[in-house]
């Protein structure tokens, strides 16, 4: 089951707080800056730093290629808390 579009608007990496790339076909969220991926289980993202999986250079290149081909969408993370002026 794909992630809710509203959830995609607020998801951010728990490590660097930047946007992630969502690969619905693989049920994976990927951070291209840290080369780590997070699994999605039953439409629930598992965004625990200890659960992140390091991807190899070859895997990263393939994920980048697929992103460029339109097979993934980027989450639109936004700053929260004080950084957002709250």
Secondary structure by P-SEA (a helix, b strand, c coil): ccccaaaaacccccccccbbbbbccccbbbcccccbbbbbcccccccccccbbbbcaaaaaaaaaaaaaccbbbbbcccccccccc
